[in-house]
Amino acid sequence: MPRKNLTSRFCDTVKVEVRSDYQDEIVRGLALRVSPNGIKTWNVVYTRESDGSKQRVKIGRYPAVTLEKARTAALKMVTAVAEGGDPADAKRAQRAAITVEALGELYIEKHAKRNKKTWAEDERLLKREVYPAIGAMKAFAVKRRDVLDIIEAKAEAGRVAQSTQILAVVRKLFNWAVDGDYLSVSPAIGIRPRGKAVKRDRVLSDGEVRAIWNALPEAGMSDATRAIIRLLFLTGQRSGEVCGMTRGEIDVDAATWTIPGTRAKNGLTHVVPLSTAALATIEPVLGKAGEEPDAPLFTRIGEPIESNAIARAARRELQVTREPWTPHDIRRTVATGMAGQGIAPHVVEAVLNHISGFRAGVAGVYNRNQYEPEKRRALDQWAEHLDAIVAGRKAKIVPLRAEAVS
């Protein structure tokens, strides 16, 4: 094993044709294993005192584990060996003891929260669907059949889409555990979804919109939840984006709501013009929120309301239609309703913050016009149309003029 004064530059650029190990000259025992496919893994190699055998303990992959962190971890292990310890045996004991629930908590804290905007949904699915079945099991003892039992039961109950979501989260959890050397193999490897989810195309009729809106005042839910549902109808934005609205995102004077790229699904900052009705829904909440820009407007027990809570509230308190509906059906309904009002497709996409169809490709790259005036007219027109629907009046269709694309 060649010795080398490892540097970050060397770790970044080293390439090999056959798997090679490079031992660090600074911390003896630390080695970087490089594979032809570009995977670079930190290990500590030492001689076990009890039988003189060579042992190898994986620290993690580069660059997720930096050179500095690898040296710090290796130094601790080498010190433990000098004091008669056995890091490999300690790691095996740790792997044998960890439960699925404990492993899931580590996954959420160390990976999901740092890398996924939707980490809360991962946590919810694990707590609700996975831990009750296998949470107390030792992670190394989980078999393929244990995972199949969870997702098949959900699919057989007619919840194919949710079955697929659960499988995706379980795969991520166990793949992360293998990569982090908590497990040697994932019990979810090779498992396929238990059916193809049917893409939803539910659009609420005018009568259903009227029934839902007019049922809100008497529904068993908080004022914040009622306001969120009204804003879903008035703005057409995603449930998670409305739920996460903060004080600093609202400009009352300009009548706008700016969703930062960090919260938007497509990562693009999105300005939503607020109609008079939308602003009237938000203003009472502004007075109750804190003065800090990041103060959430819609909270429950001090924490921002999550989109799955809105879905639960709708499912329990607002199923006043013949067919079930979900909050995301509102977004589809708004888009369809705007199109029915003669609003141009590219303006509807701009309102929804979609980069597809007309706004994709060359038009999406070169056209920097954000259609702010058109978006405002569209949302004002939609608010008037929605008011007519709720009141049972027949609204006039007043097509908006399609703007030329420059």
Protein Blocks (a to p, Z undefined) as FASTA:
>chain_A
ZZddddfklmmmpccfbdcddddfklghiacdddfkopacdddddddfklopacdddfbd
cfkbgfklmmmmmmmmmmmmmnopafklmmmmmmmmpcfklmmmmmmmmmmmmmpmklmm
mmmmmmmmmmmmmmmpcfklpcfklmmmmmmmmmmnopamlmmmmmmmmmmmmmmmmmno
pafbdfkgoiacebdcdddfbdcdfklmmmmmmmmmmpccdfklmmmmmmmmmnopafkl
mmmpcfklpcfklopacddfklpmnlpacdddddfklmmmmmmmmmmmcfbfklcfbdge
hiacdfklmmmmmmmmmmmbfbdcdfklmmmmmmmmmmmnopafklmmmmnopaehjlgc
jllmmmmcgolmmmmmmmmmmmmmmmmmmnopacddddddddddZZ
